[in-house]
Amino acid sequence: MTEPITPTSRPDRLLRKPKVLAMLGISHGALYEGMKTGRFPKGYKLSPRVTVWKESEIQALIENLSHESKE
């Protein structure tokens, strides 16, 4: 049984590549290099030409990167 969606448990949004690149401020080459090395989360293929990323994974990445830069 699935849990009902409440304001505090909204489902993850799926972000397309342009939005992810804008949020991270990087090029598509840097994104794919980061995915290859394991630094960035891998996307989810919806079709041969469409890849998406979970918003929560991108937000967690941004938080990790900001914590790394403060250390």
PyRosetta script that sets phi, psi and omega in degrees:
from pyrosetta import init, pose_from_sequence

init()
pose = pose_from_sequence("MTEPITPTSRPDRLLRKPKVLAMLGISHGALYEGMKTGRFPKGYKLSPRVTVWKESEIQALIENLSHESKE")
pose.set_psi(1, 137.0)
pose.set_omega(1, 179.9)
pose.set_phi(2, -90.6)
pose.set_psi(2, 152.2)
pose.set_omega(2, 179.5)
pose.set_phi(3, -80.0)
pose.set_psi(3, 145.8)
pose.set_omega(3, 176.3)
pose.set_phi(4, -67.8)
pose.set_psi(4, 149.4)
pose.set_omega(4, 179.1)
pose.set_phi(5, -82.4)
pose.set_psi(5, 122.7)
pose.set_omega(5, 177.5)
pose.set_phi(6, -116.1)
pose.set_psi(6, 166.8)
pose.set_omega(6, 179.8)
pose.set_phi(7, -55.5)
pose.set_psi(7, -29.4)
pose.set_omega(7, -178.7)
pose.set_phi(8, -89.2)
pose.set_psi(8, -10.5)
pose.set_omega(8, -178.6)
pose.set_phi(9, -123.3)
pose.set_psi(9, 47.2)
pose.set_omega(9, -178.5)
pose.set_phi(10, -69.0)
pose.set_psi(10, 148.0)
pose.set_omega(10, -179.0)
pose.set_phi(11, -69.2)
pose.set_psi(11, 156.3)
pose.set_omega(11, 176.9)
pose.set_phi(12, -62.9)
pose.set_psi(12, 135.4)
pose.set_omega(12, 171.5)
pose.set_phi(13, -82.1)
pose.set_psi(13, 149.8)
pose.set_omega(13, 176.2)
pose.set_phi(14, -101.5)
pose.set_psi(14, 126.3)
pose.set_omega(14, -175.9)
pose.set_phi(15, -106.9)
pose.set_psi(15, 136.2)
pose.set_omega(15, 175.8)
pose.set_phi(16, -82.9)
pose.set_psi(16, 166.8)
pose.set_omega(16, -173.7)
pose.set_phi(17, -56.0)
pose.set_psi(17, -44.8)
pose.set_omega(17, -179.3)
pose.set_phi(18, -57.4)
pose.set_psi(18, -38.4)
pose.set_omega(18, 179.6)
pose.set_phi(19, -68.4)
pose.set_psi(19, -42.1)
pose.set_omega(19, 179.3)
pose.set_phi(20, -62.7)
pose.set_psi(20, -45.4)
pose.set_omega(20, 179.5)
pose.set_phi(21, -61.2)
pose.set_psi(21, -40.4)
pose.set_omega(21, 179.3)
pose.set_phi(22, -66.5)
pose.set_psi(22, -41.3)
pose.set_omega(22, -179.7)
pose.set_phi(23, -64.8)
pose.set_psi(23, -38.6)
pose.set_omega(23, -177.2)
pose.set_phi(24, -88.2)
pose.set_psi(24, -20.6)
pose.set_omega(24, -179.0)
pose.set_phi(25, 69.0)
pose.set_psi(25, 38.1)
pose.set_omega(25, -178.8)
pose.set_phi(26, -129.2)
pose.set_psi(26, 169.9)
pose.set_omega(26, 177.2)
pose.set_phi(27, -86.0)
pose.set_psi(27, 166.7)
pose.set_omega(27, 178.9)
pose.set_phi(28, -66.4)
pose.set_psi(28, -32.5)
pose.set_omega(28, 176.8)
pose.set_phi(29, -63.1)
pose.set_psi(29, -41.5)
pose.set_omega(29, 178.3)
pose.set_phi(30, -66.4)
pose.set_psi(30, -36.4)
pose.set_omega(30, 177.8)
pose.set_phi(31, -62.4)
pose.set_psi(31, -48.5)
pose.set_omega(31, -177.9)
pose.set_phi(32, -70.1)
pose.set_psi(32, -32.4)
pose.set_omega(32, 175.0)
pose.set_phi(33, -66.0)
pose.set_psi(33, -41.7)
pose.set_omega(33, 177.5)
pose.set_phi(34, -64.6)
pose.set_psi(34, -37.1)
pose.set_omega(34, 176.9)
pose.set_phi(35, -67.3)
pose.set_psi(35, -39.0)
pose.set_omega(35, -179.3)
pose.set_phi(36, -64.0)
pose.set_psi(36, -39.5)
pose.set_omega(36, -178.4)
pose.set_phi(37, -85.0)
pose.set_psi(37, -9.7)
pose.set_omega(37, -180.0)
pose.set_phi(38, 90.2)
pose.set_psi(38, 2.2)
pose.set_omega(38, 179.4)
pose.set_phi(39, -73.0)
pose.set_psi(39, -35.5)
pose.set_omega(39, -179.4)
pose.set_phi(40, -111.5)
pose.set_psi(40, 151.0)
pose.set_omega(40, 178.5)
pose.set_phi(41, -67.9)
pose.set_psi(41, 146.1)
pose.set_omega(41, 176.5)
pose.set_phi(42, -78.5)
pose.set_psi(42, 149.6)
pose.set_omega(42, 178.3)
pose.set_phi(43, -80.6)
pose.set_psi(43, 172.2)
pose.set_omega(43, 178.1)
pose.set_phi(44, -112.0)
pose.set_psi(44, 123.9)
pose.set_omega(44, -179.8)
pose.set_phi(45, -78.7)
pose.set_psi(45, 120.8)
pose.set_omega(45, 174.4)
pose.set_phi(46, -92.9)
pose.set_psi(46, -29.2)
pose.set_omega(46, 177.2)
pose.set_phi(47, -158.8)
pose.set_psi(47, 175.2)
pose.set_omega(47, -178.8)
pose.set_phi(48, -56.9)
pose.set_psi(48, -27.2)
pose.set_omega(48, -177.0)
pose.set_phi(49, -112.7)
pose.set_psi(49, 4.0)
pose.set_omega(49, -177.2)
pose.set_phi(50, -126.7)
pose.set_psi(50, 120.3)
pose.set_omega(50, 174.6)
pose.set_phi(51, -121.8)
pose.set_psi(51, 139.8)
pose.set_omega(51, 179.0)
pose.set_phi(52, -130.2)
pose.set_psi(52, 161.1)
pose.set_omega(52, 176.4)
pose.set_phi(53, -126.4)
pose.set_psi(53, 147.9)
pose.set_omega(53, 176.0)
pose.set_phi(54, -74.7)
pose.set_psi(54, 132.9)
pose.set_omega(54, -179.8)
pose.set_phi(55, -57.9)
pose.set_psi(55, -38.7)
pose.set_omega(55, -178.5)
pose.set_phi(56, -63.9)
pose.set_psi(56, -35.9)
pose.set_omega(56, 178.9)
pose.set_phi(57, -69.7)
pose.set_psi(57, -36.9)
pose.set_omega(57, 177.9)
pose.set_phi(58, -70.1)
pose.set_psi(58, -41.4)
pose.set_omega(58, 177.8)
pose.set_phi(59, -62.7)
pose.set_psi(59, -41.6)
pose.set_omega(59, 178.2)
pose.set_phi(60, -63.4)
pose.set_psi(60, -39.8)
pose.set_omega(60, 177.3)
pose.set_phi(61, -61.4)
pose.set_psi(61, -45.6)
pose.set_omega(61, 179.5)
pose.set_phi(62, -60.9)
pose.set_psi(62, -43.3)
pose.set_omega(62, 178.4)
pose.set_phi(63, -62.9)
pose.set_psi(63, -42.8)
pose.set_omega(63, 178.4)
pose.set_phi(64, -62.6)
pose.set_psi(64, -43.0)
pose.set_omega(64, -179.7)
pose.set_phi(65, -65.0)
pose.set_psi(65, -38.1)
pose.set_omega(65, 179.6)
pose.set_phi(66, -70.4)
pose.set_psi(66, -34.9)
pose.set_omega(66, 176.2)
pose.set_phi(67, -67.6)
pose.set_psi(67, -38.9)
pose.set_omega(67, 178.4)
pose.set_phi(68, -62.9)
pose.set_psi(68, -38.4)
pose.set_omega(68, -177.0)
pose.set_phi(69, -73.0)
pose.set_psi(69, -21.0)
pose.set_omega(69, 179.1)
pose.set_phi(70, -84.7)
pose.set_psi(70, -15.9)
pose.set_omega(70, -177.6)
pose.set_phi(71, -81.8)
pose.dump_pdb("model.pdb")
